[in-house]
Amino acid sequence: MVKYSSTLNRTFAALADPTRRRILAHLARGDKCVTHLAKPHAMSLPAVSKHLRVLEKAGLLRRRRYGRVHEMRLDAKPLRQAAQWVEEYHKFWQGSLDRLAEYLEKENRPPEKGKTK
């Protein structure tokens, strides 16, 4: 299994908040300035800025400054690492469920003539 750094912890912590997930969804459609990202949320600009800092620390977005304008860009690399981690467990559970299905099919088959369980 792949070893993961604290980046994975920061990624999942950042994704745990619905506001931050909505911000990432907006950024998936293209770069946005901070004020544009703040508009759909019923919170102050400083509150949105705190969410953006969490996303920055997790490596999920990059900030560029043009004078007083701060433009944010999505960086999907940590999301790929998180997806890879989830996929490892998906493979484990899929294999376990497949084995369970095979066992149940075997147990629920009617016995063949002349054979007992």
C-alpha positions, 0 to 999 in steps of 0.5 A, a space after each residue: 500500500 502507498 505511504 501517505 504524508 500529512 498532505 492526505 490529512 490536510 486534504 480530507 480535513 479541508 474537504 470535510 467542510 461543505 463551504 470549502 467543497 462548494 468553493 472547490 466546485 466553483 474553482 473547478 470551472 475556472 480561476 476566480 477572485 476572492 470576492 467572486 468566490 465569497 458572493 454565493 456564501 452568506 458569510 463575511 469576506 474574512 470568513 471566506 478568506 479563512 476557508 481559502 487559507 485552509 484550502 491553500 494549506 491543504 495544497 488544493 488551491 493557489 493564490 495569485 495577486 494582481 495588485 489588490 485582487 487575489 485570484 484563486 486557482 484549483 490545484 487537483 494534485 492532493 485530490 488525486 492522492 486522496 482518490 488513490 487512497 480511497 481506491 485502495 479501500 474500494 478494491 479491498 471492500 469490492 474483493 470482500 463483497 465479491 467473496 461474500 457473494 460467492 459464499 452466499 451463492 454456494 450456501 444457497 444452491 440446492 444440494 445435488 442429488 446424492 450429495 449432502 452438505 
